[in-house]
Amino acid sequence: FALINQEGIWFIVLIVWTIYYTIISTNVRSTMRRRYQIPPECCSGCDGIFDDCCTSFWCNCCSALQMARHTHDPAEYPYHCCTKTGL
């Protein structure tokens, strides 16, 4: 471990965090697609897990926004600009 400096440790932490976040996000996205019966967009192999993984890795902000928009009911909780919760 003497060869790894502080920058190397942060790089390893970043790699581990990216892998962890991608796995968790893929599982959540896959579960939501099955629960709401949403078909995969482009990669239908392995029950759409490739589609979920690619979306979670390459555009995780878009993935989180899609999940939030799909589960939010604007009729029950309308959007308001400057509130503590954003709803």
N, C-alpha and C positions, 0 to 999 in steps of 0.2 A: 504493500500500500504506500510505500515511500515514493513511488514513481507517480502516483496520482496527486496532482495539486488540487487546489480549491476549485478551479475552473472545471477540471475533469469530474469532480464530484457533482457539481451542479449540472453538468451535461448528463451524467448517469441518472440523476434524480429526474431531469426533464424527460429522458427516454422512458423511464419506468412510469412516470405520471401519465405520459401520452398513451402508453400501452394500457394502463389501468383504466383511464378515462374512456378510451375507445371500446374496451370490452364492456364496461358498465353501460355506456351509451347505446351500444349495439343491442345489448340484452333488453334494455328498457324500450327501445324503438321496436324491436321484434315483438315484444309482449304487447305493446299498444296496437301494432298492426294486426296481430291475431285476435285481440279482444274486440277491436272495432271492424274486423274483417276488411282491412284495406289491402288490396293486392300490391305486390312489389312493382316498382316503376320500370326498371330496366333488366335486372338480373333475377330471374325467377328460380334459379338453381338453389337447392338446399333450403327450400321454403322462404326464399328471399333474404337469407342471412347475408349474402354477398352485397346486396343492395343496401341493407342496413349498416353493414360494416363500412362500406365505401362512403356512404353519406355521413356517418358518424366521424370518420377519420378526416375526410377532405373538407367537409363543411359542417362542423359540429354546431356552429351558431344557427345555421339554417335548420338543422335537425331539431335542435331545442325549440326553435320558434314554431316549426310545424307541429310538434307535439303539444306545445302550449296552446296554439290556436285551435287545434282539434279538440282539446278537452275543455276549453273555456266556452261558456254560454253567455254571449253578449246580451241576450234578452233578460237573463236573470241578474247578471252582474255587468252593467254597461261600463264602457271605458270612460275614464276621466283623466285629464292631463296631469294635474298637480295634486296627487293624493299620496298617502303613505304606502299604499299597496299597489298603486298603478291601475286599480280597477274602479 
